């Protein structure tokens, strides 16, 4: 197995084992991931493929198994199944164990800081493809969420913040924190140059975009199936 493959495997084992926790019973809700995997992961894979072709980022061959879908290693395709699975597991755990109430002030503080960071990145690199796409989309989604204020918004914010810990570990390993050559490399002209250790700051926004999409369609799938019963 490749280095990238081992990272995904060990990232997946914990949430998979804990999916059978009786209070969360995540395994019963996994079917609601089908629609977001098809729609959201599908769009992100198209985005990923396009940026790989443009040289915005790329992959070090020695760290992959050599199997590809287009220009993307098989491991990169699996990333968009395993990482959302894990993040939605955290989202469900937060809801089941803590049942956070939707707090408008908490949401405004988080999104205020998040939007300021996004503006800083855009000012640092206003022409980079990665900065423009990931940050502008995240800012648009943030404003939309604040306007509509869904009942699960504080739960989402808490889940996103909790996800930052495994995010830093996994993305750190992928971007060269433990290897001479990173699994994923980035074109310096296409992002701000700001890094969290080895992780481009734009990755925060990219992962935010992915998680928002999954939560929205996960919720829609859950509600649709509930109404049909």
N, CA, C and O of each residue as an XYZ file, in Angstrom:
916
protein
N       0.844     -1.198      0.000
C       0.000      0.000      0.000
C       0.879      1.247      0.000
O       1.968      1.249      0.574
N       0.403      2.296     -0.641
C       1.165      3.532     -0.731
C       1.104      4.322      0.567
O       0.263      4.063      1.428
N       2.010      5.294      0.696
C       2.012      6.187      1.854
C       0.685      6.924      1.966
O       0.119      7.023      3.055
N       0.189      7.438      0.859
C      -1.103      8.127      0.831
C      -2.213      7.173      1.264
O      -3.116      7.561      2.005
N      -2.146      5.947      0.809
C      -3.145      4.945      1.166
C      -3.162      4.659      2.658
O      -4.233      4.523      3.249
N      -1.992      4.568      3.271
C      -1.919      4.321      4.710
C      -2.500      5.493      5.495
O      -3.163      5.286      6.511
N      -2.264      6.702      5.046
C      -2.831      7.874      5.719
C      -4.351      7.786      5.725
O      -4.986      8.007      6.757
N      -4.937      7.463      4.570
C      -6.389      7.352      4.472
C      -6.921      6.202      5.318
O      -7.953      6.337      5.976
N      -6.219      5.074      5.303
C      -6.665      3.899      6.057
C      -6.749      4.207      7.543
O      -7.772      3.953      8.179
N      -5.667      4.755      8.098
C      -5.638      5.013      9.538
C      -6.577      6.155      9.921
O      -7.088      6.187     11.040
N      -6.806      7.082      9.008
C      -7.770      8.155      9.278
C      -9.195      7.603      9.323
O     -10.048      8.141     10.029
N      -9.448      6.542      8.579
C     -10.791      5.981      8.441
C     -11.144      4.994      9.549
O     -12.318      4.854      9.895
N     -10.150      4.307     10.110
C     -10.417      3.208     11.032
C     -11.168      3.650     12.280
O     -12.111      2.980     12.703
N     -10.762      4.774     12.879
C     -11.401      5.235     14.109
C     -12.875      5.558     13.920
O     -13.719      4.983     14.608
N     -13.208      6.471     12.997
C     -14.627      6.772     12.754
C     -15.436      5.549     12.338
O     -16.598      5.416     12.720
N     -14.828      4.648     11.552
C     -15.549      3.450     11.123
C     -15.917      2.588     12.327
O     -17.054      2.130     12.440
N     -14.958      2.364     13.230
C     -15.218      1.538     14.411
C     -16.255      2.175     15.330
O     -17.098      1.483     15.900
N     -16.187      3.502     15.471
C     -17.089      4.202     16.381
C     -18.460      4.483     15.757
O     -19.356      4.992     16.431
N     -18.622      4.154     14.481
C     -19.899      4.376     13.814
C     -21.018      3.527     14.403
O     -22.196      3.791     14.163
N     -20.645      2.499     15.179
C     -21.641      1.596     15.743
C     -21.982      1.950     17.189
O     -22.693      1.207     17.865
N     -21.469      3.091     17.658
C     -21.851      3.602     18.964
C     -23.373      3.754     19.010
O     -23.969      4.318     18.093
N     -24.007      3.246     20.086
C     -25.474      3.187     20.129
C     -26.119      4.565     20.157
O     -27.181      4.758     19.565
N     -25.498      5.522     20.831
C     -26.101      6.841     20.950
C     -26.090      7.584     19.612
O     -27.042      8.285     19.270
N     -24.992      7.419     18.860
C     -24.866      8.098     17.571
C     -25.505      7.274     16.457
O     -26.236      7.804     15.620
N     -25.220      5.964     16.455
C     -25.746      5.042     15.428
C     -25.516      5.590     14.018
O     -26.417      5.606     13.179
N     -24.291      6.034     13.791
C     -23.963      6.654     12.502
C     -24.161      5.680     11.347
O     -24.510      6.083     10.237
N     -23.933      4.392     11.616
C     -24.043      3.396     10.551
C     -25.450      3.378      9.944
O     -25.623      3.013      8.781
N     -26.448      3.771     10.733
C     -27.819      3.800     10.217
C     -28.058      4.989      9.287
O     -29.022      4.997      8.521
N     -27.175      6.001      9.355
C     -27.379      7.218      8.584
C     -26.403      7.349      7.415
O     -26.430      8.331      6.673
N     -25.547      6.346      7.267
C     -24.544      6.394      6.209
C     -25.192      6.483      4.831
O     -24.614      7.049      3.904
N     -26.390      5.927      4.700
C     -27.079      5.987      3.393
C     -27.330      7.422      2.955
O     -27.469      7.684      1.760
N     -27.391      8.358      3.902
C     -27.605      9.761      3.560
C     -26.353     10.413      2.972
O     -26.391     11.562      2.532
N     -25.245      9.670      2.969
C     -24.017     10.179      2.347
C     -23.995      9.939      0.842
O     -23.158     10.503      0.138
N     -24.898      9.115      0.348
C     -24.850      8.757     -1.077
C     -25.023      9.991     -1.961
O     -24.233     10.212     -2.879
N     -26.050     10.793     -1.689
C     -26.310     11.978     -2.516
C     -25.152     12.975     -2.441
O     -24.693     13.423     -3.491
N     -24.648     13.352     -1.241
C     -23.516     14.285     -1.218
C     -22.242     13.725     -1.841
O     -21.458     14.477     -2.420
N     -22.027     12.426     -1.731
C     -20.833     11.852     -2.367
C     -20.937     12.003     -3.886
O     -19.971     12.377     -4.551
N     -22.117     11.710     -4.421
C     -22.296     11.824     -5.870
C     -22.195     13.283     -6.320
O     -21.476     13.592     -7.270
N     -22.912     14.174     -5.641
C     -22.991     15.569     -6.086
C     -21.780     16.393     -5.654
O     -21.117     17.012     -6.487
N     -21.495     16.401     -4.355
C     -20.434     17.273     -3.828
C     -19.052     16.711     -4.148
O     -18.209     17.421     -4.699
N     -18.812     15.455     -3.812
C     -17.510     14.860     -4.129
C     -17.279     14.844     -5.633
O     -16.158     15.045     -6.101
N     -18.358     14.602     -6.390
C     -18.221     14.624     -7.849
C     -17.738     15.973     -8.347
O     -16.844     16.035     -9.191
N     -18.315     17.060     -7.837
C     -17.898     18.408     -8.240
C     -16.469     18.699     -7.800
O     -15.700     19.309     -8.542
N     -16.113     18.263     -6.592
C     -14.757     18.504     -6.104
C     -13.722     17.716     -6.898
O     -12.596     18.179     -7.082
N     -14.093     16.540     -7.363
C     -13.167     15.764     -8.191
C     -12.949     16.438     -9.545
O     -11.842     16.417    -10.082
N     -14.005     17.033    -10.093
C     -13.857     17.799    -11.337
C     -12.933     18.991    -11.101
O     -12.035     19.256    -11.900
N     -13.156     19.702    -10.004
C     -12.294     20.823     -9.600
C     -10.852     20.344     -9.445
O      -9.925     20.978     -9.948
N     -10.670     19.231     -8.752
C      -9.344     18.652     -8.502
C      -8.651     18.298     -9.819
O      -7.480     18.618    -10.025
N      -9.389     17.637    -10.697
C      -8.848     17.249    -11.996
C      -8.403     18.474    -12.795
O      -7.317     18.475    -13.376
N      -9.230     19.506    -12.825
C      -8.935     20.722    -13.573
C      -7.678     21.400    -13.039
O      -6.805     21.790    -13.814
N      -7.583     21.539    -11.738
C      -6.421     22.189    -11.142
C      -5.152     21.365    -11.319
O      -4.060     21.918    -11.445
N      -5.295     20.051    -11.328
C      -4.127     19.201    -11.588
C      -3.634     19.411    -13.012
O      -2.430     19.498    -13.249
N      -4.567     19.494    -13.962
C      -4.195     19.738    -15.356
C      -3.561     21.111    -15.544
O      -2.657     21.271    -16.363
N      -4.038     22.118    -14.776
C      -3.501     23.476    -14.882
C      -2.182     23.648    -14.125
O      -1.516     24.674    -14.262
N      -1.805     22.644    -13.328
C      -0.568     22.747    -12.563
C      -0.705     23.584    -11.303
O       0.294     24.057    -10.760
N      -1.944     23.773    -10.830
C      -2.158     24.490     -9.567
C      -1.626     23.652     -8.419
O      -1.058     24.178     -7.462
N      -1.814     22.349     -8.524
C      -1.221     21.400     -7.586
C      -0.970     20.102     -8.319
O      -1.372     19.943     -9.471
N      -0.312     19.183     -7.658
C      -0.008     17.899     -8.273
C       0.376     16.893     -7.202
O       0.340     17.201     -6.010
N       0.748     15.679     -7.628
C       0.978     14.578     -6.707
C       2.342     13.948     -6.963
O       2.760     13.788     -8.110
N       3.021     13.596     -5.889
C       4.320     12.942     -5.985
C       4.110     11.450     -6.215
O       3.528     10.769     -5.370
N       4.576     10.941     -7.342
C       4.263      9.574     -7.754
C       4.722      8.528     -6.752
O       4.063      7.501     -6.589
N       5.833      8.769     -6.081
C       6.395      7.769     -5.181
C       5.475      7.489     -3.999
O       5.581      6.433     -3.375
N       4.584      8.406     -3.684
C       3.684      8.244     -2.531
C       2.315      7.689     -2.896
O       1.452      7.579     -2.025
N       2.091      7.334     -4.163
C       0.799      6.790     -4.597
C       1.003      5.397     -5.184
O       2.127      4.983     -5.469
N      -0.111      4.681     -5.360
C      -0.040      3.295     -5.842
C       0.115      3.200     -7.350
O       0.378      2.118     -7.874
N      -0.046      4.323     -8.064
C       0.112      4.315     -9.510
C      -1.165      4.036    -10.271
O      -1.130      3.862    -11.489
N      -2.297      3.989     -9.579
C      -3.594      3.807    -10.233
C      -4.276      5.172    -10.321
O      -4.292      5.921     -9.344
N      -4.843      5.498    -11.492
C      -5.342      6.852    -11.719
C      -6.751      6.856    -12.288
O      -7.154      5.949    -13.017
N      -7.490      7.905    -11.935
C      -8.743      8.252    -12.592
C      -8.493      9.599    -13.240
O      -8.478     10.626    -12.562
N      -8.299      9.598    -14.546
C      -7.840     10.806    -15.220
C      -6.431     11.140    -14.757
O      -5.518     10.325    -14.890
N      -6.254     12.346    -14.211
C      -4.953     12.751    -13.690
C      -4.837     12.554    -12.175
O      -3.816     12.894    -11.577
N      -5.887     12.002    -11.560
C      -5.931     11.887    -10.105
C      -5.577     10.481     -9.644
O      -6.112      9.506    -10.171
N      -4.679     10.362     -8.662
C      -4.405      9.045     -8.083
C      -5.663      8.473     -7.439
O      -6.533      9.219     -6.991
N      -5.753      7.160     -7.396
C      -6.898      6.509     -6.768
C      -7.076      6.986     -5.335
O      -8.203      7.159     -4.871
N      -5.966      7.199     -4.631
C      -6.051      7.653     -3.243
C      -6.732      9.009     -3.129
O      -7.464      9.263     -2.172
N      -6.491      9.882     -4.106
C      -7.116     11.206     -4.087
C      -8.620     11.083     -4.282
O      -9.383     11.840     -3.683
N      -9.052     10.154     -5.101
C     -10.483      9.914     -5.289
C     -11.099      9.420     -3.977
O     -12.173      9.874     -3.581
N     -10.417      8.495     -3.310
C     -10.910      7.964     -2.044
C     -10.927      9.028     -0.950
O     -11.741      8.960     -0.029
N     -10.040     10.001     -1.046
C     -10.008     11.113     -0.089
C     -11.379     11.771      0.011
O     -11.813     12.140      1.102
N     -12.063     11.918     -1.125
C     -13.338     12.621     -1.146
C     -14.512     11.731     -0.723
O     -15.668     12.152     -0.780
N     -14.217     10.529     -0.309
C     -15.206      9.667      0.335
C     -14.891      9.550      1.825
O     -15.772      9.702      2.671
N     -13.633      9.281      2.132
C     -13.232      9.010      3.516
C     -13.264     10.261      4.381
O     -13.796     10.227      5.490
N     -12.706     11.361      3.897
C     -12.673     12.581      4.705
C     -14.078     13.107      4.998
O     -14.358     13.435      6.151
N     -14.983     13.205      4.003
C     -16.351     13.614      4.329
C     -17.058     12.639      5.271
O     -17.829     13.057      6.135
N     -16.793     11.331      5.105
C     -17.372     10.336      6.026
C     -16.959     10.657      7.447
O     -17.788     10.662      8.357
N     -15.665     10.929      7.638
C     -15.147     11.220      8.972
C     -15.729     12.523      9.527
O     -16.118     12.586     10.693
N     -15.787     13.555      8.691
C     -16.279     14.858      9.152
C     -17.762     14.798      9.495
O     -18.194     15.406     10.474
N     -18.547     14.073      8.700
C     -19.956     13.941      9.002
C     -20.172     13.088     10.252
O     -21.153     13.278     10.970
N     -19.267     12.158     10.512
C     -19.318     11.396     11.758
C     -19.151     12.342     12.944
O     -19.893     12.246     13.921
N     -18.183     13.254     12.865
C     -17.981     14.235     13.935
C     -19.220     15.117     14.080
O     -19.649     15.407     15.197
N     -19.788     15.538     12.968
C     -21.008     16.357     12.991
C     -22.131     15.627     13.725
O     -22.828     16.229     14.542
N     -22.310     14.353     13.447
C     -23.353     13.571     14.094
C     -23.057     13.338     15.576
O     -23.975     13.343     16.397
N     -21.795     13.136     15.924
C     -21.411     12.965     17.334
C     -21.716     14.231     18.129
O     -22.265     14.164     19.229
N     -21.356     15.385     17.566
C     -21.642     16.661     18.234
C     -23.141     16.804     18.475
O     -23.564     17.223     19.552
N     -23.936     16.457     17.477
C     -25.379     16.568     17.612
C     -25.955     15.604     18.626
O     -26.827     15.978     19.410
N     -25.476     14.352     18.625
C     -26.030     13.323     19.498
C     -25.648     13.528     20.966
O     -26.481     13.354     21.855
N     -24.397     13.896     21.217
C     -23.909     13.980     22.592
C     -24.083     15.359     23.229
O     -24.271     15.462     24.441
N     -24.022     16.413     22.421
C     -24.035     17.761     22.991
C     -25.275     18.577     22.618
O     -25.625     19.533     23.311
N     -25.927     18.201     21.535
C     -27.148     18.874     21.082
C     -27.036     20.402     21.214
O     -27.843     21.028     21.900
N     -26.041     20.991     20.560
C     -25.833     22.440     20.720
C     -26.991     23.256     20.167
O     -27.514     22.966     19.091
N     -27.383     24.281     20.917
C     -28.408     25.198     20.421
C     -27.781     26.167     19.433
O     -26.592     26.475     19.509
N     -28.584     26.631     18.524
C     -28.093     27.560     17.513
C     -27.925     28.952     18.136
O     -28.913     29.605     18.471
N     -26.690     29.398     18.288
C     -26.377     30.664     18.944
C     -25.935     31.689     17.899
O     -24.887     31.533     17.272
N     -26.730     32.723     17.719
C     -26.451     33.723     16.684
C     -25.127     34.443     16.933
O     -24.359     34.655     15.994
N     -24.846     34.826     18.185
C     -23.614     35.549     18.484
C     -22.394     34.684     18.208
O     -21.420     35.152     17.620
N     -22.443     33.437     18.628
C     -21.343     32.487     18.380
C     -21.093     32.358     16.878
O     -19.947     32.376     16.429
N     -22.163     32.230     16.113
C     -22.031     32.090     14.656
C     -21.412     33.344     14.045
O     -20.527     33.253     13.194
N     -21.878     34.513     14.480
C     -21.369     35.767     13.911
C     -19.890     35.963     14.227
O     -19.133     36.434     13.378
N     -19.475     35.609     15.433
C     -18.058     35.747     15.798
C     -17.202     34.837     14.927
O     -16.185     35.264     14.381
N     -17.621     33.572     14.799
C     -16.846     32.640     13.977
C     -16.734     33.125     12.540
O     -15.635     33.210     11.990
N     -17.878     33.443     11.929
C     -17.859     33.829     10.521
C     -17.183     35.180     10.313
O     -16.606     35.426      9.254
N     -17.250     36.062     11.316
C     -16.524     37.328     11.214
C     -15.023     37.105     11.114
O     -14.355     37.693     10.264
N     -14.494     36.248     11.991
C     -13.064     35.932     11.956
C     -12.706     35.206     10.668
O     -11.677     35.483     10.050
N     -13.564     34.276     10.271
C     -13.318     33.474      9.070
C     -13.282     34.356      7.822
O     -12.424     34.184      6.957
N     -14.215     35.293      7.737
C     -14.267     36.196      6.580
C     -13.062     37.138      6.569
O     -12.540     37.447      5.498
N     -12.617     37.594      7.721
C     -11.433     38.458      7.784
C     -10.189     37.708      7.314
O      -9.356     38.263      6.598
N     -10.070     36.454      7.718
C      -8.946     35.640      7.244
C      -9.018     35.472      5.737
O      -7.998     35.552      5.052
N     -10.212     35.240      5.219
C     -10.372     35.109      3.775
C      -9.979     36.365      3.035
O      -9.296     36.295      2.013
N     -10.401     37.520      3.536
C     -10.026     38.792      2.914
C      -8.512     38.988      2.940
O      -7.935     39.495      1.978
N      -7.871     38.589      4.033
C      -6.411     38.718      4.144
C      -5.706     37.878      3.092
O      -4.727     38.318      2.490
N      -6.204     36.672      2.874
C      -5.605     35.802      1.856
C      -5.802     36.372      0.462
O      -4.895     36.319     -0.369
N      -6.986     36.916      0.205
C      -7.245     37.515     -1.112
C      -6.357     38.735     -1.355
O      -5.902     38.963     -2.476
N      -6.115     39.506     -0.319
C      -5.226     40.665     -0.463
C      -3.785     40.222     -0.682
O      -3.026     40.883     -1.390
N      -3.415     39.100     -0.069
C      -2.056     38.583     -0.220
C      -1.812     38.029     -1.616
O      -0.741     38.216     -2.194
N      -2.832     37.336     -2.158
C      -2.687     36.719     -3.480
C      -4.005     36.857     -4.245
O      -4.796     35.915     -4.289
N      -4.244     38.020     -4.844
C      -5.538     38.266     -5.502
C      -5.703     37.588     -6.851
O      -6.791     37.624     -7.425
N      -4.647     36.969     -7.372
C      -4.748     36.364     -8.707
C      -4.521     34.852     -8.703
O      -4.645     34.214     -9.748
N      -4.194     34.271     -7.558
C      -3.945     32.830     -7.514
C      -5.230     32.038     -7.669
O      -6.228     32.337     -7.014
N      -5.213     31.033     -8.525
C      -6.408     30.246     -8.782
C      -6.931     29.566     -7.521
O      -8.138     29.551     -7.279
N      -6.036     29.007     -6.723
C      -6.481     28.300     -5.520
C      -7.074     29.281     -4.515
O      -8.131     29.025     -3.938
N      -6.394     30.399     -4.309
C      -6.896     31.403     -3.376
C      -8.262     31.920     -3.816
O      -9.201     31.964     -3.022
N      -8.365     32.306     -5.071
C      -9.616     32.866     -5.566
C     -10.779     31.877     -5.456
O     -11.851     32.226     -4.962
N     -10.564     30.659     -5.913
C     -11.666     29.705     -5.965
C     -12.091     29.251     -4.569
O     -13.271     29.335     -4.228
N     -11.149     28.774     -3.759
C     -11.496     28.226     -2.447
C     -12.013     29.294     -1.501
O     -13.000     29.080     -0.797
N     -11.345     30.453     -1.480
C     -11.708     31.498     -0.524
C     -13.001     32.204     -0.922
O     -13.869     32.415     -0.075
N     -13.144     32.572     -2.192
C     -14.369     33.252     -2.615
C     -15.599     32.363     -2.429
O     -16.654     32.842     -2.015
N     -15.465     31.072     -2.734
C     -16.591     30.165     -2.534
C     -16.934     30.070     -1.049
O     -18.108     30.098     -0.678
N     -15.909     29.957     -0.196
C     -16.154     29.872      1.245
C     -16.806     31.141      1.774
O     -17.676     31.069      2.641
N     -16.400     32.301      1.269
C     -16.988     33.557      1.713
C     -18.445     33.661      1.276
O     -19.293     34.131      2.036
N     -18.734     33.228      0.062
C     -20.114     33.227     -0.432
C     -20.986     32.291      0.408
O     -22.106     32.641      0.778
N     -20.467     31.113      0.701
C     -21.204     30.152      1.522
C     -21.411     30.695      2.933
O     -22.476     30.509      3.521
N     -20.400     31.362      3.474
C     -20.499     31.912      4.831
C     -21.601     32.951      4.925
O     -22.411     32.924      5.852
N     -21.631     33.867      3.965
C     -22.669     34.906      3.964
C     -24.052     34.276      3.802
O     -25.008     34.680      4.464
N     -24.149     33.288      2.922
C     -25.432     32.608      2.706
C     -25.913     31.921      3.982
O     -27.092     32.001      4.326
N     -25.001     31.248      4.682
C     -25.369     30.578      5.928
C     -25.812     31.574      6.994
O     -26.765     31.321      7.732
N     -25.117     32.704      7.071
C     -25.501     33.719      8.052
C     -26.879     34.295      7.747
O     -27.652     34.582      8.660
N     -27.182     34.462      6.475
C     -28.488     35.022      6.092
C     -29.615     34.033      6.396
O     -30.633     34.405      6.979
N     -29.427     32.785      6.002
C     -30.484     31.797      6.175
C     -30.523     31.214      7.582
O     -31.577     30.782      8.049
N     -29.368     31.202      8.265
C     -29.266     30.762      9.661
C     -30.005     29.442      9.916
O     -30.949     29.415     10.705
N     -29.593     28.346      9.263
C     -30.262     27.063      9.502
C     -30.101     26.630     10.961
O     -29.151     27.037     11.630
N     -31.013     25.820     11.443
C     -31.023     25.425     12.861
C     -29.763     24.671     13.262
O     -29.434     24.618     14.447
N     -29.057     24.093     12.311
C     -27.865     23.310     12.611
C     -26.568     24.103     12.458
O     -25.486     23.515     12.472
N     -26.656     25.427     12.312
C     -25.455     26.202     11.974
C     -24.404     26.158     13.078
O     -23.225     25.965     12.783
N     -24.796     26.332     14.338
C     -23.810     26.267     15.424
C     -23.206     24.872     15.536
O     -22.018     24.728     15.825
N     -24.017     23.852     15.309
C     -23.499     22.479     15.306
C     -22.466     22.308     14.206
O     -21.444     21.650     14.402
N     -22.732     22.899     13.053
C     -21.772     22.841     11.951
C     -20.467     23.545     12.328
O     -19.384     23.005     12.101
N     -20.564     24.746     12.899
C     -19.366     25.508     13.250
C     -18.524     24.734     14.259
O     -17.306     24.637     14.106
N     -19.163     24.186     15.283
C     -18.430     23.401     16.285
C     -17.764     22.197     15.628
O     -16.608     21.883     15.912
N     -18.502     21.528     14.748
C     -17.953     20.351     14.064
C     -16.760     20.731     13.206
O     -15.760     20.015     13.183
N     -16.855     21.854     12.498
C     -15.744     22.307     11.675
C     -14.519     22.585     12.531
O     -13.404     22.226     12.150
N     -14.707     23.214     13.672
C     -13.587     23.515     14.564
C     -12.974     22.233     15.129
O     -11.753     22.124     15.238
N     -13.817     21.265     15.486
C     -13.301     19.984     15.979
C     -12.548     19.251     14.880
O     -11.522     18.619     15.134
N     -13.061     19.338     13.654
C     -12.421     18.678     12.507
C     -11.033     19.248     12.213
O     -10.234     18.614     11.523
N     -10.744     20.446     12.735
C      -9.442     21.050     12.455
C      -8.285     20.210     12.996
O      -7.202     20.200     12.411
N      -8.506     19.504     14.109
C      -7.418     18.689     14.670
C      -7.035     17.544     13.740
O      -5.868     17.453     13.357
N      -7.982     16.647     13.350
C      -7.593     15.616     12.373
C      -7.191     16.214     11.030
O      -6.348     15.660     10.325
N      -7.799     17.347     10.677
C      -7.422     18.029      9.436
C      -5.936     18.395      9.447
O      -5.234     18.168      8.462
N      -5.462     18.956     10.551
C      -4.059     19.358     10.636
C      -3.138     18.148     10.556
O      -2.058     18.222      9.968
N      -3.561     17.042     11.143
C      -2.737     15.832     11.101
C      -2.680     15.271      9.683
O      -1.596     15.060      9.138
N      -3.861     15.027      9.079
C      -3.912     14.405      7.752
C      -3.297     15.315      6.692
O      -2.454     14.876      5.910
N      -3.715     16.580      6.664
C      -3.177     17.485      5.658
C      -1.692     17.768      5.880
O      -0.948     17.992      4.925
N      -1.269     17.756      7.135
C       0.154     17.920      7.412
C       0.967     16.780      6.827
O       2.022     17.004      6.234
N       0.480     15.554      6.994
C       1.172     14.392      6.432
C       1.164     14.432      4.903
O       2.122     14.001      4.262
N       0.080     14.952      4.323
C      -0.016     15.012      2.865
C       0.851     16.113      2.265
O       1.253     16.021      1.105
N       1.142     17.150      3.043
C       1.873     18.298      2.502
C       3.336     18.347      2.929
O       3.996     19.373      2.769
N       3.844     17.240      3.473
C       5.284     17.158      3.700
C       5.761     17.311      5.123
O       6.956     17.509      5.344
N       4.867     17.227      6.105
C       5.297     17.373      7.493
C       6.172     16.213      7.956
O       6.978     16.370      8.872
N       6.016     15.043      7.322
C       6.765     13.863      7.765
C       7.600     13.231      6.653
O       8.210     12.182      6.860
N       7.634     13.853      5.485
C       8.373     13.290      4.351
C       9.193     14.381      3.666
O       8.881     15.568      3.755
N      10.238     13.950      2.990
C      11.073     14.897      2.256
C      10.286     15.522      1.100
O      10.343     16.731      0.872
N       9.562     14.683      0.389
C       8.704     15.155     -0.708
C       7.248     15.055     -0.261
O       6.849     14.022      0.276
N       6.443     16.098     -0.467
C       5.036     16.026     -0.070
C       4.248     15.107     -0.994
O       4.618     14.903     -2.150
N       3.157     14.554     -0.471
C       2.251     13.787     -1.318
C       1.600     14.730     -2.321
O       1.501     14.419     -3.508
N       1.157     15.891     -1.827
C       0.522     16.910     -2.662
C       1.395     18.161     -2.656
O       1.721     18.687     -1.592
N       1.772     18.635     -3.838
C       2.548     19.871     -3.923
C       1.685     20.977     -4.532
O       0.723     20.707     -5.251
N       2.043     22.218     -4.234
C       1.255     23.366     -4.676
C       2.133     24.339     -5.458
O       3.280     24.590     -5.089
N       1.586     24.875     -6.527
C       2.268     25.889     -7.318
C       2.292     27.191     -6.517
O       1.228     27.723     -6.201
N       3.478     27.723     -6.175
C       3.557     28.938     -5.348
C       2.836     30.133     -5.947
O       2.427     31.034     -5.214
N       2.671     30.160     -7.269
C       2.006     31.297     -7.916
C       0.497     31.264     -7.746
O      -0.174     32.254     -8.036
N      -0.056     30.136     -7.278
C      -1.505     29.970     -7.259
C      -2.129     30.029     -5.863
O      -3.343     29.883     -5.721
N      -1.297     30.245     -4.823
C      -1.872     30.422     -3.486
C      -1.067     31.471     -2.744
O      -0.022     31.921     -3.215
N      -1.560     31.852     -1.591
C      -1.023     33.012     -0.872
C       0.394     32.835     -0.366
O       1.105     33.818     -0.159
N       0.818     31.586     -0.164
C       2.112     31.328      0.448
C       2.026     31.196      1.958
O       2.987     30.776      2.603
N       0.884     31.550      2.523
C       0.689     31.379      3.963
C       0.448     29.902      4.259
O      -0.373     29.256      3.608
N       1.162     29.381      5.233
C       1.032     27.968      5.581
C       0.854     27.797      7.086
O       1.366     28.581      7.885
N       0.124     26.763      7.444
C       0.046     26.309      8.828
C       0.999     25.126      8.905
O       0.630     24.001      8.566
N       2.210     25.376      9.346
C       3.345     24.433      9.263
C       3.606     24.176      7.777
O       4.265     24.986      7.126
N       3.102     23.064      7.226
C       3.287     22.790      5.788
C       2.001     22.939      4.987
O       2.015     22.786      3.766
N       0.889     23.235      5.655
C      -0.430     23.230      5.017
C      -0.782     24.620      4.494
O      -0.787     25.574      5.273
N      -1.074     24.765      3.206
C      -1.547     26.061      2.704
C      -2.791     26.522      3.454
O      -3.702     25.730      3.692
N      -2.834     27.795      3.825
C      -3.987     28.320      4.563
C      -5.275     28.142      3.771
O      -6.351     28.001      4.353
N      -5.170     28.149      2.456
C      -6.360     27.970      1.616
C      -7.037     26.623      1.852
O      -8.232     26.481      1.596
N      -6.286     25.634      2.337
C      -6.881     24.328      2.618
C      -8.009     24.418      3.641
O      -8.962     23.642      3.584
N      -7.905     25.372      4.587
C      -8.985     25.575      5.551
C     -10.295     25.890      4.842
O     -11.354     25.382      5.210
N     -10.207     26.731      3.826
C     -11.395     27.160      3.092
C     -11.891     26.057      2.156
O     -13.096     25.875      1.982
N     -10.965     25.337      1.567
C     -11.306     24.220      0.694
C     -12.076     23.158      1.476
O     -13.092     22.647      1.004
N     -11.588     22.830      2.672
C     -12.261     21.836      3.500
C     -13.592     22.353      4.030
O     -14.545     21.589      4.184
N     -13.654     23.651      4.308
C     -14.908     24.272      4.712
C     -15.946     24.126      3.598
O     -17.088     23.747      3.860
N     -15.558     24.424      2.370
C     -16.459     24.305      1.219
C     -16.990     22.878      1.100
O     -18.180     22.660      0.875
N     -16.094     21.921      1.254
C     -16.473     20.511      1.136
C     -17.464     20.128      2.228
O     -18.472     19.476      1.955
N     -17.180     20.534      3.462
C     -18.033     20.147      4.585
C     -19.400     20.808      4.509
O     -20.407     20.175      4.824
N     -19.454     22.074      4.096
C     -20.758     22.739      3.932
C     -21.624     21.957      2.943
O     -22.793     21.683      3.213
N     -21.047     21.606      1.810
C     -21.800     20.861      0.807
C     -22.333     19.551      1.353
O     -23.480     19.183      1.098
N     -21.501     18.849      2.104
C     -21.928     17.564      2.652
C     -23.029     17.721      3.694
O     -23.994     16.956      3.696
N     -22.895     18.695      4.570
C     -23.920     18.887      5.599
C     -25.257     19.245      4.957
O     -26.293     18.699      5.336
N     -25.239     20.155      3.991
C     -26.480     20.583      3.338
C     -27.192     19.397      2.678
O     -28.387     19.191      2.893
N     -26.464     18.626      1.882
C     -27.114     17.527      1.165
C     -27.397     16.334      2.075
O     -28.344     15.586      1.832
N     -26.595     16.147      3.112
C     -26.865     15.115      4.112
C     -28.192     15.422      4.811
O     -29.027     14.538      5.003
N     -28.371     16.695      5.190
C     -29.601     17.114      5.852
C     -30.803     16.984      4.909
O     -31.864     16.506      5.311
N     -30.632     17.403      3.676
C     -31.718     17.293      2.704
C     -32.116     15.844      2.481
O     -33.304     15.531      2.396
N     -31.133     14.960      2.387
C     -31.406     13.533      2.200
C     -32.126     12.965      3.412
O     -33.072     12.191      3.268
N     -31.683     13.348      4.609
C     -32.306     12.851      5.847
C     -33.760     13.293      5.932
O     -34.640     12.494      6.252
N     -34.008     14.565      5.646
C     -35.369     15.104      5.745
C     -36.277     14.523      4.671
O     -37.452     14.261      4.927
N     -35.741     14.320      3.469
C     -36.543     13.779      2.370
C     -36.995     12.361      2.699
O     -38.155     12.006      2.492
N     -36.067     11.554      3.214
C     -36.413     10.165      3.546
C     -37.346     10.084      4.741
O     -38.186      9.188      4.825
N     -37.192     11.038      5.677
C     -38.071     11.053      6.846
C     -39.505     11.381      6.436
O     -40.455     10.791      6.950
N     -39.654     12.328      5.505
C     -40.981     12.737      5.049
C     -41.677     11.643      4.235
O     -42.903     11.539      4.213
N     -40.839     10.821      3.558
C     -41.400      9.785      2.696
C     -41.927      8.591      3.477
O     -42.633      7.749      2.921
N     -41.586      8.509      4.775
C     -42.027      7.364      5.561
C     -43.482      7.526      6.015
O     -44.019      6.648      6.691
